[in-house]
Amino acid sequence: MFGKKTLFQENIEPRCVYCAKGAPLEEGRVLCAKKGVVPAGGHCPRFQYDPLKRVPPKPAVLDTSKLSPEDFRLD
């Protein structure tokens, strides 16, 4: 769904968790200035994207257990 999108891309999928009108509550809930307490994954027509509220996914961890010194040789 999100793929390799950046934080400041304009065609972001609306979600209350990163709306300018929302404030995070407990896990999975947001306090919306317009609608009150709503689910973090919801959205409404008043959605305004706030890129500073969006947390990018963590980078993948390199699994070095399957690598050997031969994998790093330049022949």
Predicted model as a PDB file, atoms N, CA, C, CB and O in Angstrom, pLDDT in the B-factor column:
MODEL        1                                                                  
ATOM      1  N   MET A   1       0.811  -1.182   0.000  1.00 44.00           N  
ATOM      2  CA  MET A   1       0.000   0.000   0.000  1.00 44.00           C  
ATOM      3  C   MET A   1       0.861   1.255   0.000  1.00 44.00           C  
ATOM      4  CB  MET A   1      -0.926  -0.007   1.186  1.00 44.00           C  
ATOM      5  O   MET A   1       0.661   2.140  -0.833  1.00 44.00           O  
ATOM      6  N   PHE A   2       1.835   1.348   0.940  1.00 47.00           N  
ATOM      7  CA  PHE A   2       2.664   2.541   1.002  1.00 47.00           C  
ATOM      8  C   PHE A   2       3.919   2.421   0.170  1.00 47.00           C  
ATOM      9  CB  PHE A   2       3.030   2.835   2.417  1.00 47.00           C  
ATOM     10  O   PHE A   2       4.406   3.435  -0.332  1.00 47.00           O  
ATOM     11  N   GLY A   3       4.468   1.228  -0.002  1.00 47.00           N  
ATOM     12  CA  GLY A   3       5.651   1.033  -0.824  1.00 47.00           C  
ATOM     13  C   GLY A   3       6.803   1.908  -0.384  1.00 47.00           C  
ATOM     14  O   GLY A   3       7.133   1.964   0.801  1.00 47.00           O  
ATOM     15  N   LYS A   4       7.422   2.598  -1.344  1.00 48.00           N  
ATOM     16  CA  LYS A   4       8.586   3.437  -1.066  1.00 48.00           C  
ATOM     17  C   LYS A   4       8.213   4.910  -1.109  1.00 48.00           C  
ATOM     18  CB  LYS A   4       9.708   3.148  -2.066  1.00 48.00           C  
ATOM     19  O   LYS A   4       8.940   5.706  -1.703  1.00 48.00           O  
ATOM     20  N   LYS A   5       7.118   5.287  -0.504  1.00 49.00           N  
ATOM     21  CA  LYS A   5       6.718   6.690  -0.477  1.00 49.00           C  
ATOM     22  C   LYS A   5       7.554   7.454   0.535  1.00 49.00           C  
ATOM     23  CB  LYS A   5       5.222   6.824  -0.147  1.00 49.00           C  
ATOM     24  O   LYS A   5       8.046   6.881   1.507  1.00 49.00           O  
ATOM     25  N   THR A   6       7.709   8.729   0.306  1.00 54.00           N  
ATOM     26  CA  THR A   6       8.449   9.560   1.248  1.00 54.00           C  
ATOM     27  C   THR A   6       7.481  10.239   2.208  1.00 54.00           C  
ATOM     28  CB  THR A   6       9.301  10.611   0.502  1.00 54.00           C  
ATOM     29  O   THR A   6       6.268  10.207   2.001  1.00 54.00           O  
ATOM     30  N   LEU A   7       8.006  10.838   3.233  1.00 55.00           N  
ATOM     31  CA  LEU A   7       7.164  11.505   4.224  1.00 55.00           C  
ATOM     32  C   LEU A   7       6.413  12.705   3.667  1.00 55.00           C  
ATOM     33  CB  LEU A   7       8.001  11.942   5.386  1.00 55.00           C  
ATOM     34  O   LEU A   7       5.329  13.025   4.154  1.00 55.00           O  
ATOM     35  N   PHE A   8       6.958  13.373   2.664  1.00 61.00           N  
ATOM     36  CA  PHE A   8       6.365  14.611   2.177  1.00 61.00           C  
ATOM     37  C   PHE A   8       5.623  14.447   0.863  1.00 61.00           C  
ATOM     38  CB  PHE A   8       7.424  15.647   2.020  1.00 61.00           C  
ATOM     39  O   PHE A   8       5.339  15.444   0.199  1.00 61.00           O  
ATOM     40  N   GLN A   9       5.302  13.233   0.468  1.00 64.00           N  
ATOM     41  CA  GLN A   9       4.580  12.992  -0.766  1.00 64.00           C  
ATOM     42  C   GLN A   9       3.142  13.494  -0.636  1.00 64.00           C  
ATOM     43  CB  GLN A   9       4.605  11.495  -1.125  1.00 64.00           C  
ATOM     44  O   GLN A   9       2.535  13.365   0.428  1.00 64.00           O  
ATOM     45  N   GLU A  10       2.601  14.058  -1.698  1.00 64.00           N  
ATOM     46  CA  GLU A  10       1.282  14.669  -1.636  1.00 64.00           C  
ATOM     47  C   GLU A  10       0.141  13.659  -1.659  1.00 64.00           C  
ATOM     48  CB  GLU A  10       1.121  15.622  -2.772  1.00 64.00           C  
ATOM     49  O   GLU A  10      -0.890  13.901  -1.030  1.00 64.00           O  
ATOM     50  N   ASN A  11       0.283  12.550  -2.352  1.00 74.00           N  
ATOM     51  CA  ASN A  11      -0.820  11.601  -2.480  1.00 74.00           C  
ATOM     52  C   ASN A  11      -0.745  10.521  -1.402  1.00 74.00           C  
ATOM     53  CB  ASN A  11      -0.811  10.959  -3.872  1.00 74.00           C  
ATOM     54  O   ASN A  11      -0.754   9.327  -1.704  1.00 74.00           O  
ATOM     55  N   ILE A  12      -0.673  10.945  -0.171  1.00 79.00           N  
ATOM     56  CA  ILE A  12      -0.579  10.042   0.963  1.00 79.00           C  
ATOM     57  C   ILE A  12      -1.988   9.550   1.332  1.00 79.00           C  
ATOM     58  CB  ILE A  12       0.106  10.746   2.177  1.00 79.00           C  
ATOM     59  O   ILE A  12      -2.956  10.303   1.225  1.00 79.00           O  
ATOM     60  N   GLU A  13      -2.099   8.299   1.760  1.00 85.00           N  
ATOM     61  CA  GLU A  13      -3.392   7.758   2.161  1.00 85.00           C  
ATOM     62  C   GLU A  13      -3.816   8.404   3.481  1.00 85.00           C  
ATOM     63  CB  GLU A  13      -3.330   6.204   2.296  1.00 85.00           C  
ATOM     64  O   GLU A  13      -3.054   8.364   4.448  1.00 85.00           O  
ATOM     65  N   PRO A  14      -5.008   8.997   3.545  1.00 89.00           N  
ATOM     66  CA  PRO A  14      -5.421   9.686   4.772  1.00 89.00           C  
ATOM     67  C   PRO A  14      -5.619   8.728   5.942  1.00 89.00           C  
ATOM     68  CB  PRO A  14      -6.702  10.455   4.525  1.00 89.00           C  
ATOM     69  O   PRO A  14      -6.240   7.674   5.800  1.00 89.00           O  
ATOM     70  N   ARG A  15      -5.088   9.108   7.091  1.00 89.00           N  
ATOM     71  CA  ARG A  15      -5.279   8.382   8.348  1.00 89.00           C  
ATOM     72  C   ARG A  15      -5.256   9.400   9.475  1.00 89.00           C  
ATOM     73  CB  ARG A  15      -4.177   7.276   8.556  1.00 89.00           C  
ATOM     74  O   ARG A  15      -4.448  10.328   9.476  1.00 89.00           O  
ATOM     75  N   CYS A  16      -6.141   9.218  10.420  1.00 92.00           N  
ATOM     76  CA  CYS A  16      -6.248  10.165  11.541  1.00 92.00           C  
ATOM     77  C   CYS A  16      -4.954  10.276  12.343  1.00 92.00           C  
ATOM     78  CB  CYS A  16      -7.379   9.748  12.466  1.00 92.00           C  
ATOM     79  O   CYS A  16      -4.676  11.324  12.926  1.00 92.00           O  
ATOM     80  N   VAL A  17      -4.175   9.223  12.378  1.00 91.00           N  
ATOM     81  CA  VAL A  17      -2.962   9.225  13.187  1.00 91.00           C  
ATOM     82  C   VAL A  17      -1.953  10.282  12.720  1.00 91.00           C  
ATOM     83  CB  VAL A  17      -2.320   7.848  13.154  1.00 91.00           C  
ATOM     84  O   VAL A  17      -1.162  10.763  13.532  1.00 91.00           O  
ATOM     85  N   TYR A  18      -1.960  10.651  11.441  1.00 86.00           N  
ATOM     86  CA  TYR A  18      -1.071  11.719  10.985  1.00 86.00           C  
ATOM     87  C   TYR A  18      -1.831  12.875  10.336  1.00 86.00           C  
ATOM     88  CB  TYR A  18      -0.059  11.162  10.005  1.00 86.00           C  
ATOM     89  O   TYR A  18      -1.402  13.442   9.331  1.00 86.00           O  
ATOM     90  N   CYS A  19      -2.963  13.203  10.938  1.00 92.00           N  
ATOM     91  CA  CYS A  19      -3.749  14.370  10.528  1.00 92.00           C  
ATOM     92  C   CYS A  19      -3.370  15.551  11.426  1.00 92.00           C  
ATOM     93  CB  CYS A  19      -5.294  14.073  10.609  1.00 92.00           C  
ATOM     94  O   CYS A  19      -3.119  15.368  12.618  1.00 92.00           O  
ATOM     95  N   ALA A  20      -3.329  16.737  10.870  1.00 93.00           N  
ATOM     96  CA  ALA A  20      -2.981  17.944  11.624  1.00 93.00           C  
ATOM     97  C   ALA A  20      -4.013  18.256  12.705  1.00 93.00           C  
ATOM     98  CB  ALA A  20      -2.848  19.134  10.678  1.00 93.00           C  
ATOM     99  O   ALA A  20      -3.691  18.924  13.687  1.00 93.00           O  
ATOM    100  N   LYS A  21      -5.241  17.784  12.541  1.00 93.00           N  
ATOM    101  CA  LYS A  21      -6.304  18.078  13.500  1.00 93.00           C  
ATOM    102  C   LYS A  21      -6.373  17.065  14.638  1.00 93.00           C  
ATOM    103  CB  LYS A  21      -7.631  18.126  12.791  1.00 93.00           C  
ATOM    104  O   LYS A  21      -7.203  17.207  15.537  1.00 93.00           O  
ATOM    105  N   GLY A  22      -5.514  16.042  14.616  1.00 93.00           N  
ATOM    106  CA  GLY A  22      -5.576  14.984  15.616  1.00 93.00           C  
ATOM    107  C   GLY A  22      -4.428  15.028  16.608  1.00 93.00           C  
ATOM    108  O   GLY A  22      -3.339  15.516  16.307  1.00 93.00           O  
ATOM    109  N   ALA A  23      -4.694  14.514  17.786  1.00 92.00           N  
ATOM    110  CA  ALA A  23      -3.675  14.374  18.830  1.00 92.00           C  
ATOM    111  C   ALA A  23      -3.709  12.925  19.308  1.00 92.00           C  
ATOM    112  CB  ALA A  23      -3.920  15.384  20.028  1.00 92.00           C  
ATOM    113  O   ALA A  23      -4.781  12.404  19.616  1.00 92.00           O  
ATOM    114  N   PRO A  24      -2.554  12.267  19.375  1.00 91.00           N  
ATOM    115  CA  PRO A  24      -2.549  10.856  19.774  1.00 91.00           C  
ATOM    116  C   PRO A  24      -3.006  10.660  21.211  1.00 91.00           C  
ATOM    117  CB  PRO A  24      -1.163  10.272  19.601  1.00 91.00           C  
ATOM    118  O   PRO A  24      -2.639  11.417  22.110  1.00 91.00           O  
ATOM    119  N   LEU A  25      -3.811   9.631  21.404  1.00 92.00           N  
ATOM    120  CA  LEU A  25      -4.220   9.209  22.742  1.00 92.00           C  
ATOM    121  C   LEU A  25      -3.486   7.914  23.027  1.00 92.00           C  
ATOM    122  CB  LEU A  25      -5.789   9.030  22.858  1.00 92.00           C  
ATOM    123  O   LEU A  25      -2.282   7.813  22.788  1.00 92.00           O  
ATOM    124  N   GLU A  26      -4.193   6.935  23.531  1.00 86.00           N  
ATOM    125  CA  GLU A  26      -3.595   5.627  23.742  1.00 86.00           C  
ATOM    126  C   GLU A  26      -3.425   4.922  22.397  1.00 86.00           C  
ATOM    127  CB  GLU A  26      -4.460   4.776  24.704  1.00 86.00           C  
ATOM    128  O   GLU A  26      -3.846   5.435  21.360  1.00 86.00           O  
ATOM    129  N   GLU A  27      -2.814   3.765  22.425  1.00 84.00           N  
ATOM    130  CA  GLU A  27      -2.525   3.002  21.202  1.00 84.00           C  
ATOM    131  C   GLU A  27      -3.797   2.780  20.377  1.00 84.00           C  
ATOM    132  CB  GLU A  27      -1.883   1.643  21.558  1.00 84.00           C  
ATOM    133  O   GLU A  27      -4.780   2.226  20.871  1.00 84.00           O  
ATOM    134  N   GLY A  28      -3.765   3.217  19.120  1.00 89.00           N  
ATOM    135  CA  GLY A  28      -4.879   2.972  18.204  1.00 89.00           C  
ATOM    136  C   GLY A  28      -6.009   3.980  18.252  1.00 89.00           C  
ATOM    137  O   GLY A  28      -7.025   3.788  17.583  1.00 89.00           O  
ATOM    138  N   ARG A  29      -5.863   5.060  19.031  1.00 94.00           N  
ATOM    139  CA  ARG A  29      -6.917   6.071  19.108  1.00 94.00           C  
ATOM    140  C   ARG A  29      -6.325   7.471  19.003  1.00 94.00           C  
ATOM    141  CB  ARG A  29      -7.710   5.926  20.419  1.00 94.00           C  
ATOM    142  O   ARG A  29      -5.197   7.721  19.429  1.00 94.00           O  
ATOM    143  N   VAL A  30      -7.114   8.382  18.423  1.00 94.00           N  
ATOM    144  CA  VAL A  30      -6.683   9.764  18.208  1.00 94.00           C  
ATOM    145  C   VAL A  30      -7.807  10.689  18.665  1.00 94.00           C  
ATOM    146  CB  VAL A  30      -6.315  10.024  16.703  1.00 94.00           C  
ATOM    147  O   VAL A  30      -8.983  10.384  18.470  1.00 94.00           O  
ATOM    148  N   LEU A  31      -7.446  11.811  19.269  1.00 94.00           N  
ATOM    149  CA  LEU A  31      -8.421  12.822  19.628  1.00 94.00           C  
ATOM    150  C   LEU A  31      -8.472  13.844  18.504  1.00 94.00           C  
ATOM    151  CB  LEU A  31      -8.072  13.493  20.989  1.00 94.00           C  
ATOM    152  O   LEU A  31      -7.523  14.601  18.296  1.00 94.00           O  
ATOM    153  N   CYS A  32      -9.579  13.860  17.785  1.00 93.00           N  
ATOM    154  CA  CYS A  32      -9.754  14.759  16.637  1.00 93.00           C  
ATOM    155  C   CYS A  32     -10.422  16.050  17.113  1.00 93.00           C  
ATOM    156  CB  CYS A  32     -10.604  14.076  15.510  1.00 93.00           C  
ATOM    157  O   CYS A  32     -11.352  16.012  17.919  1.00 93.00           O  
ATOM    158  N   ALA A  33      -9.947  17.186  16.613  1.00 92.00           N  
ATOM    159  CA  ALA A  33     -10.527  18.479  16.972  1.00 92.00           C  
ATOM    160  C   ALA A  33     -11.942  18.627  16.421  1.00 92.00           C  
ATOM    161  CB  ALA A  33      -9.645  19.617  16.458  1.00 92.00           C  
ATOM    162  O   ALA A  33     -12.723  19.425  16.940  1.00 92.00           O  
ATOM    163  N   LYS A  34     -12.279  17.881  15.392  1.00 91.00           N  
ATOM    164  CA  LYS A  34     -13.593  17.982  14.760  1.00 91.00           C  
ATOM    165  C   LYS A  34     -14.552  16.879  15.184  1.00 91.00           C  
ATOM    166  CB  LYS A  34     -13.439  17.957  13.270  1.00 91.00           C  
ATOM    167  O   LYS A  34     -15.745  17.136  15.343  1.00 91.00           O  
ATOM    168  N   LYS A  35     -14.053  15.641  15.374  1.00 92.00           N  
ATOM    169  CA  LYS A  35     -14.934  14.496  15.597  1.00 92.00           C  
ATOM    170  C   LYS A  35     -14.784  13.831  16.954  1.00 92.00           C  
ATOM    171  CB  LYS A  35     -14.697  13.488  14.550  1.00 92.00           C  
ATOM    172  O   LYS A  35     -15.511  12.881  17.242  1.00 92.00           O  
ATOM    173  N   GLY A  36     -13.874  14.289  17.794  1.00 93.00           N  
ATOM    174  CA  GLY A  36     -13.670  13.668  19.103  1.00 93.00           C  
ATOM    175  C   GLY A  36     -12.724  12.483  19.015  1.00 93.00           C  
ATOM    176  O   GLY A  36     -11.780  12.507  18.226  1.00 93.00           O  
ATOM    177  N   VAL A  37     -12.958  11.447  19.808  1.00 94.00           N  
ATOM    178  CA  VAL A  37     -12.093  10.268  19.830  1.00 94.00           C  
ATOM    179  C   VAL A  37     -12.441   9.380  18.632  1.00 94.00           C  
ATOM    180  CB  VAL A  37     -12.248   9.479  21.175  1.00 94.00           C  
ATOM    181  O   VAL A  37     -13.589   8.977  18.451  1.00 94.00           O  
ATOM    182  N   VAL A  38     -11.420   9.087  17.821  1.00 94.00           N  
ATOM    183  CA  VAL A  38     -11.601   8.282  16.604  1.00 94.00           C  
ATOM    184  C   VAL A  38     -10.485   7.250  16.519  1.00 94.00           C  
ATOM    185  CB  VAL A  38     -11.616   9.182  15.327  1.00 94.00           C  
ATOM    186  O   VAL A  38      -9.453   7.401  17.172  1.00 94.00           O  
ATOM    187  N   PRO A  39     -10.686   6.183  15.705  1.00 94.00           N  
ATOM    188  CA  PRO A  39      -9.602   5.212  15.513  1.00 94.00           C  
ATOM    189  C   PRO A  39      -8.449   5.831  14.719  1.00 94.00           C  
ATOM    190  CB  PRO A  39     -10.129   3.953  14.789  1.00 94.00           C  
ATOM    191  O   PRO A  39      -8.678   6.658  13.836  1.00 94.00           O  
ATOM    192  N   ALA A  40      -7.222   5.436  15.028  1.00 91.00           N  
ATOM    193  CA  ALA A  40      -6.034   6.001  14.368  1.00 91.00           C  
ATOM    194  C   ALA A  40      -6.025   5.725  12.872  1.00 91.00           C  
ATOM    195  CB  ALA A  40      -4.766   5.437  14.996  1.00 91.00           C  
ATOM    196  O   ALA A  40      -5.487   6.526  12.108  1.00 91.00           O  
ATOM    197  N   GLY A  41      -6.601   4.624  12.439  1.00 90.00           N  
ATOM    198  CA  GLY A  41      -6.611   4.276  11.017  1.00 90.00           C  
ATOM    199  C   GLY A  41      -7.752   4.884  10.235  1.00 90.00           C  
ATOM    200  O   GLY A  41      -7.815   4.716   9.017  1.00 90.00           O  
ATOM    201  N   GLY A  42      -8.660   5.588  10.898  1.00 91.00           N  
ATOM    202  CA  GLY A  42      -9.789   6.203  10.201  1.00 91.00           C  
ATOM    203  C   GLY A  42      -9.388   7.481   9.485  1.00 91.00           C  
ATOM    204  O   GLY A  42      -8.238   7.915   9.554  1.00 91.00           O  
ATOM    205  N   HIS A  43     -10.351   8.074   8.801  1.00 89.00           N  
ATOM    206  CA  HIS A  43     -10.125   9.369   8.147  1.00 89.00           C  
ATOM    207  C   HIS A  43     -11.476  10.010   7.835  1.00 89.00           C  
ATOM    208  CB  HIS A  43      -9.276   9.202   6.840  1.00 89.00           C  
ATOM    209  O   HIS A  43     -12.511   9.345   7.871  1.00 89.00           O  
ATOM    210  N   CYS A  44     -11.456  11.301   7.530  1.00 90.00           N  
ATOM    211  CA  CYS A  44     -12.671  12.017   7.160  1.00 90.00           C  
ATOM    212  C   CYS A  44     -12.325  13.037   6.075  1.00 90.00           C  
ATOM    213  CB  CYS A  44     -13.316  12.716   8.404  1.00 90.00           C  
ATOM    214  O   CYS A  44     -11.151  13.222   5.758  1.00 90.00           O  
ATOM    215  N   PRO A  45     -13.326  13.694   5.509  1.00 91.00           N  
ATOM    216  CA  PRO A  45     -13.064  14.682   4.442  1.00 91.00           C  
ATOM    217  C   PRO A  45     -12.240  15.887   4.907  1.00 91.00           C  
ATOM    218  CB  PRO A  45     -14.377  15.176   3.876  1.00 91.00           C  
ATOM    219  O   PRO A  45     -11.711  16.624   4.075  1.00 91.00           O  
ATOM    220  N   ARG A  46     -12.122  16.097   6.219  1.00 91.00           N  
ATOM    221  CA  ARG A  46     -11.365  17.247   6.740  1.00 91.00           C  
ATOM    222  C   ARG A  46      -9.898  16.927   6.976  1.00 91.00           C  
ATOM    223  CB  ARG A  46     -11.983  17.732   8.032  1.00 91.00           C  
ATOM    224  O   ARG A  46      -9.183  17.724   7.583  1.00 91.00           O  
ATOM    225  N   PHE A  47      -9.448  15.795   6.514  1.00 91.00           N  
ATOM    226  CA  PHE A  47      -8.063  15.358   6.718  1.00 91.00           C  
ATOM    227  C   PHE A  47      -7.073  16.385   6.187  1.00 91.00           C  
ATOM    228  CB  PHE A  47      -7.824  14.008   6.039  1.00 91.00           C  
ATOM    229  O   PHE A  47      -7.189  16.846   5.052  1.00 91.00           O  
ATOM    230  N   GLN A  48      -6.098  16.740   7.022  1.00 91.00           N  
ATOM    231  CA  GLN A  48      -4.979  17.605   6.631  1.00 91.00           C  
ATOM    232  C   GLN A  48      -3.697  16.888   7.023  1.00 91.00           C  
ATOM    233  CB  GLN A  48      -5.070  19.032   7.310  1.00 91.00           C  
ATOM    234  O   GLN A  48      -3.446  16.656   8.206  1.00 91.00           O  
ATOM    235  N   TYR A  49      -2.899  16.541   6.047  1.00 88.00           N  
ATOM    236  CA  TYR A  49      -1.677  15.772   6.281  1.00 88.00           C  
ATOM    237  C   TYR A  49      -0.635  16.597   7.023  1.00 88.00           C  
ATOM    238  CB  TYR A  49      -1.101  15.276   4.959  1.00 88.00           C  
ATOM    239  O   TYR A  49      -0.323  17.720   6.629  1.00 88.00           O  
ATOM    240  N   ASP A  50      -0.099  16.028   8.102  1.00 90.00           N  
ATOM    241  CA  ASP A  50       0.992  16.636   8.858  1.00 90.00           C  
ATOM    242  C   ASP A  50       2.185  15.679   8.783  1.00 90.00           C  
ATOM    243  CB  ASP A  50       0.572  16.927  10.359  1.00 90.00           C  
ATOM    244  O   ASP A  50       2.210  14.680   9.501  1.00 90.00           O  
ATOM    245  N   PRO A  51       3.169  15.963   7.932  1.00 86.00           N  
ATOM    246  CA  PRO A  51       4.283  15.029   7.735  1.00 86.00           C  
ATOM    247  C   PRO A  51       5.119  14.794   8.990  1.00 86.00           C  
ATOM    248  CB  PRO A  51       5.172  15.535   6.643  1.00 86.00           C  
ATOM    249  O   PRO A  51       5.811  13.780   9.076  1.00 86.00           O  
ATOM    250  N   LEU A  52       5.076  15.699   9.960  1.00 89.00           N  
ATOM    251  CA  LEU A  52       5.860  15.510  11.174  1.00 89.00           C  
ATOM    252  C   LEU A  52       5.243  14.480  12.117  1.00 89.00           C  
ATOM    253  CB  LEU A  52       6.014  16.828  11.892  1.00 89.00           C  
ATOM    254  O   LEU A  52       5.911  14.023  13.045  1.00 89.00           O  
ATOM    255  N   LYS A  53       4.000  14.111  11.900  1.00 87.00           N  
ATOM    256  CA  LYS A  53       3.348  13.092  12.729  1.00 87.00           C  
ATOM    257  C   LYS A  53       3.546  11.686  12.167  1.00 87.00           C  
ATOM    258  CB  LYS A  53       1.857  13.391  12.852  1.00 87.00           C  
ATOM    259  O   LYS A  53       3.274  10.703  12.856  1.00 87.00           O  
ATOM    260  N   ARG A  54       4.001  11.582  10.962  1.00 80.00           N  
ATOM    261  CA  ARG A  54       4.152  10.284  10.310  1.00 80.00           C  
ATOM    262  C   ARG A  54       5.496   9.685  10.675  1.00 80.00           C  
ATOM    263  CB  ARG A  54       4.015  10.415   8.778  1.00 80.00           C  
ATOM    264  O   ARG A  54       6.529  10.336  10.512  1.00 80.00           O  
ATOM    265  N   VAL A  55       5.499   8.463  11.162  1.00 79.00           N  
ATOM    266  CA  VAL A  55       6.720   7.766  11.538  1.00 79.00           C  
ATOM    267  C   VAL A  55       7.050   6.768  10.438  1.00 79.00           C  
ATOM    268  CB  VAL A  55       6.568   7.054  12.921  1.00 79.00           C  
ATOM    269  O   VAL A  55       6.249   5.875  10.163  1.00 79.00           O  
ATOM    270  N   PRO A  56       8.223   6.899   9.796  1.00 79.00           N  
ATOM    271  CA  PRO A  56       8.572   5.961   8.723  1.00 79.00           C  
ATOM    272  C   PRO A  56       8.842   4.569   9.286  1.00 79.00           C  
ATOM    273  CB  PRO A  56       9.802   6.465   7.944  1.00 79.00           C  
ATOM    274  O   PRO A  56       9.198   4.429  10.456  1.00 79.00           O  
ATOM    275  N   PRO A  57       8.675   3.537   8.455  1.00 82.00           N  
ATOM    276  CA  PRO A  57       8.963   2.185   8.947  1.00 82.00           C  
ATOM    277  C   PRO A  57      10.442   2.029   9.268  1.00 82.00           C  
ATOM    278  CB  PRO A  57       8.536   1.133   7.913  1.00 82.00           C  
ATOM    279  O   PRO A  57      11.290   2.714   8.697  1.00 82.00           O  
ATOM    280  N   LYS A  58      10.740   1.117  10.191  1.00 89.00           N  
ATOM    281  CA  LYS A  58      12.131   0.872  10.565  1.00 89.00           C  
ATOM    282  C   LYS A  58      12.855   0.204   9.398  1.00 89.00           C  
ATOM    283  CB  LYS A  58      12.217  -0.010  11.845  1.00 89.00           C  
ATOM    284  O   LYS A  58      12.252  -0.595   8.683  1.00 89.00           O  
ATOM    285  N   PRO A  59      14.140   0.517   9.192  1.00 91.00           N  
ATOM    286  CA  PRO A  59      14.893  -0.110   8.108  1.00 91.00           C  
ATOM    287  C   PRO A  59      15.069  -1.604   8.359  1.00 91.00           C  
ATOM    288  CB  PRO A  59      16.261   0.563   7.948  1.00 91.00           C  
ATOM    289  O   PRO A  59      15.096  -2.058   9.503  1.00 91.00           O  
ATOM    290  N   ALA A  60      15.185  -2.345   7.283  1.00 90.00           N  
ATOM    291  CA  ALA A  60      15.380  -3.789   7.388  1.00 90.00           C  
ATOM    292  C   ALA A  60      16.732  -4.091   8.028  1.00 90.00           C  
ATOM    293  CB  ALA A  60      15.281  -4.455   5.999  1.00 90.00           C  
ATOM    294  O   ALA A  60      17.703  -3.360   7.831  1.00 90.00           O  
ATOM    295  N   VAL A  61      16.779  -5.161   8.785  1.00 90.00           N  
ATOM    296  CA  VAL A  61      18.008  -5.578   9.450  1.00 90.00           C  
ATOM    297  C   VAL A  61      18.718  -6.593   8.569  1.00 90.00           C  
ATOM    298  CB  VAL A  61      17.715  -6.172  10.859  1.00 90.00           C  
ATOM    299  O   VAL A  61      18.096  -7.533   8.073  1.00 90.00           O  
ATOM    300  N   LEU A  62      20.007  -6.408   8.374  1.00 87.00           N  
ATOM    301  CA  LEU A  62      20.801  -7.313   7.557  1.00 87.00           C  
ATOM    302  C   LEU A  62      21.087  -8.587   8.339  1.00 87.00           C  
ATOM    303  CB  LEU A  62      22.118  -6.640   7.109  1.00 87.00           C  
ATOM    304  O   LEU A  62      21.616  -8.535   9.449  1.00 87.00           O  
ATOM    305  N   ASP A  63      20.735  -9.731   7.759  1.00 88.00           N  
ATOM    306  CA  ASP A  63      20.988 -11.024   8.385  1.00 88.00           C  
ATOM    307  C   ASP A  63      22.357 -11.511   7.915  1.00 88.00           C  
ATOM    308  CB  ASP A  63      19.860 -12.064   8.034  1.00 88.00           C  
ATOM    309  O   ASP A  63      22.492 -12.033   6.808  1.00 88.00           O  
ATOM    310  N   THR A  64      23.359 -11.338   8.757  1.00 88.00           N  
ATOM    311  CA  THR A  64      24.726 -11.709   8.382  1.00 88.00           C  
ATOM    312  C   THR A  64      25.055 -13.158   8.733  1.00 88.00           C  
ATOM    313  CB  THR A  64      25.717 -10.784   9.063  1.00 88.00           C  
ATOM    314  O   THR A  64      26.154 -13.623   8.430  1.00 88.00           O  
ATOM    315  N   SER A  65      24.139 -13.875   9.358  1.00 89.00           N  
ATOM    316  CA  SER A  65      24.426 -15.255   9.757  1.00 89.00           C  
ATOM    317  C   SER A  65      24.598 -16.179   8.558  1.00 89.00           C  
ATOM    318  CB  SER A  65      23.318 -15.779  10.649  1.00 89.00           C  
ATOM    319  O   SER A  65      25.234 -17.226   8.671  1.00 89.00           O  
ATOM    320  N   LYS A  66      24.040 -15.805   7.418  1.00 89.00           N  
ATOM    321  CA  LYS A  66      24.123 -16.649   6.217  1.00 89.00           C  
ATOM    322  C   LYS A  66      25.254 -16.225   5.289  1.00 89.00           C  
ATOM    323  CB  LYS A  66      22.806 -16.613   5.460  1.00 89.00           C  
ATOM    324  O   LYS A  66      25.407 -16.799   4.210  1.00 89.00           O  
ATOM    325  N   LEU A  67      26.052 -15.229   5.685  1.00 90.00           N  
ATOM    326  CA  LEU A  67      27.136 -14.734   4.848  1.00 90.00           C  
ATOM    327  C   LEU A  67      28.463 -15.368   5.262  1.00 90.00           C  
ATOM    328  CB  LEU A  67      27.224 -13.202   4.932  1.00 90.00           C  
ATOM    329  O   LEU A  67      28.671 -15.720   6.423  1.00 90.00           O  
ATOM    330  N   SER A  68      29.339 -15.501   4.294  1.00 90.00           N  
ATOM    331  CA  SER A  68      30.670 -16.048   4.564  1.00 90.00           C  
ATOM    332  C   SER A  68      31.710 -15.073   4.019  1.00 90.00           C  
ATOM    333  CB  SER A  68      30.844 -17.473   3.924  1.00 90.00           C  
ATOM    334  O   SER A  68      31.350 -14.168   3.266  1.00 90.00           O  
ATOM    335  N   PRO A  69      32.972 -15.224   4.370  1.00 90.00           N  
ATOM    336  CA  PRO A  69      34.012 -14.331   3.847  1.00 90.00           C  
ATOM    337  C   PRO A  69      34.094 -14.347   2.312  1.00 90.00           C  
ATOM    338  CB  PRO A  69      35.360 -14.721   4.431  1.00 90.00           C  
ATOM    339  O   PRO A  69      34.500 -13.356   1.706  1.00 90.00           O  
ATOM    340  N   GLU A  70      33.716 -15.453   1.692  1.00 91.00           N  
ATOM    341  CA  GLU A  70      33.739 -15.540   0.227  1.00 91.00           C  
ATOM    342  C   GLU A  70      32.721 -14.579  -0.405  1.00 91.00           C  
ATOM    343  CB  GLU A  70      33.451 -16.987  -0.225  1.00 91.00           C  
ATOM    344  O   GLU A  70      32.900 -14.137  -1.540  1.00 91.00           O  
ATOM    345  N   ASP A  71      31.692 -14.271   0.311  1.00 89.00           N  
ATOM    346  CA  ASP A  71      30.685 -13.359  -0.215  1.00 89.00           C  
ATOM    347  C   ASP A  71      31.235 -11.937  -0.388  1.00 89.00           C  
ATOM    348  CB  ASP A  71      29.470 -13.339   0.707  1.00 89.00           C  
ATOM    349  O   ASP A  71      30.654 -11.126  -1.110  1.00 89.00           O  
ATOM    350  N   PHE A  72      32.346 -11.643   0.271  1.00 88.00           N  
ATOM    351  CA  PHE A  72      32.910 -10.298   0.227  1.00 88.00           C  
ATOM    352  C   PHE A  72      34.180 -10.208  -0.620  1.00 88.00           C  
ATOM    353  CB  PHE A  72      33.205  -9.827   1.625  1.00 88.00           C  
ATOM    354  O   PHE A  72      34.810  -9.152  -0.676  1.00 88.00           O  
ATOM    355  N   ARG A  73      34.549 -11.275  -1.260  1.00 90.00           N  
ATOM    356  CA  ARG A  73      35.759 -11.278  -2.099  1.00 90.00           C  
ATOM    357  C   ARG A  73      35.472 -10.638  -3.446  1.00 90.00           C  
ATOM    358  CB  ARG A  73      36.287 -12.716  -2.298  1.00 90.00           C  
ATOM    359  O   ARG A  73      34.400 -10.823  -4.023  1.00 90.00           O  
ATOM    360  N   LEU A  74      36.436  -9.891  -3.932  1.00 91.00           N  
ATOM    361  CA  LEU A  74      36.369  -9.306  -5.263  1.00 91.00           C  
ATOM    362  C   LEU A  74      37.374 -10.030  -6.145  1.00 91.00           C  
ATOM    363  CB  LEU A  74      36.650  -7.769  -5.228  1.00 91.00           C  
ATOM    364  O   LEU A  74      38.579  -9.810  -6.026  1.00 91.00           O  
ATOM    365  N   ASP A  75      36.894 -10.877  -7.015  1.00 78.00           N  
ATOM    366  CA  ASP A  75      37.805 -11.646  -7.894  1.00 78.00           C  
ATOM    367  C   ASP A  75      37.983 -10.966  -9.215  1.00 78.00           C  
ATOM    368  CB  ASP A  75      37.285 -13.061  -8.121  1.00 78.00           C  
ATOM    369  O   ASP A  75      38.709 -11.466 -10.074  1.00 78.00           O  
TER     370      ASP A  75                                                      
ENDMDL                                                                          
END                                                                             
